[in-house]
Amino acid sequence: MTTTFFNLQSTIRLIDLIDIIIVAFIVYRVLLLIKGTRAIQMLAGLGILGIVFFMSSRFELFTTHWLLSYFFDYLILIVIVLFQDDLRRALTHVGKNPFFSSLALEEEREMVDEIARSAVQLAKERKGALIVIERETGLKNFIDTGAKLDSKVKMELLYSIFQTSSPIHDGAAIITGGRIAAAGCFLPLSKDPNIDKRYGTRHRAALGLTEETDAIVVLVSEEAGEAHLVKNGKITTNLNEQELKQSLSALLNLASVNVNIPRKMRSWLLMARTKDRKNFD
């Protein structure tokens, strides 16, 4: 055993280890890029076909093996056709934001400030809004229902999206990776039969999305002229700008968050975080 280990150690060069680490990192970043997209399901499908191909050879299922062998002969072309949108998006992402970069803490704080400012301003003018922040669960299916933007999160842009003269003001703006991916997006309505009868379609959409995913939704009620925060199918109402900033920062786990969170928010945040941990476990 010891001899085998030393032989293996002598055949592996430092450059080989570096090569393995680079490939592993690239694969990891690619998986992050396609997370929450259709590519994950298609990769799973290709993986299942690969297992069937192997098993057909192992158990001598000649017809199945012959058919799948023709399929895998053209695998490269099939991958390009199936993943053309995802490949284009990944290459664009690399060009704008290289593999080795990520959303900086300062950018996240700036994003939170812009969202809070826009929500409060819209609430003052009694203009409804739905601002969705993607977290672990991908929202690609909902992003595809809206108008693609891929824009930096700015108060002025969010404010203009939800003006009644805007053709996309009725839907939701979805933020992913620190950018506004799309606006005018359709969200699933809550199926909770015990939902408050006072809540309209916008409230039901915010609750419905957060019941199905771990997204955070900033909801502006045009009827009440208030900004709300929705998470895990629970809603906390009538937040001012500072409360929105502190609550969003706490939910997004930003470092150096001001711990002086208003009392009415503490139990809600604790419940939201506890549910997140249970879902993760």
Secondary structure, 3 states (H helix, E strand, C coil): CHHHHHHHHHHCCHHHHHHHHHHHHHHHHHHHHHCCCHHHHHHHHHHHHHHHHHHHHHCCCHHHHHHHHHHHHCHHHHHHHHCHHHHHHHHHHHHHCCCCCCCCHHHHHHHHHHHHHHHHHHHHCCCCEEEEECCCCCCHHHHCCCEEEEEECCHHHHHHHCCCCCCCCCCEEEEECCEEEEEEECCCCCCCCCCCCCCCHHHHHHHHHHHHCCCEEEEEECCCCEEEEEECCEEECCCCHHHHHHHHHHHCCCCCCCCCCCHHHHHHHHHHHHHHHHHHC
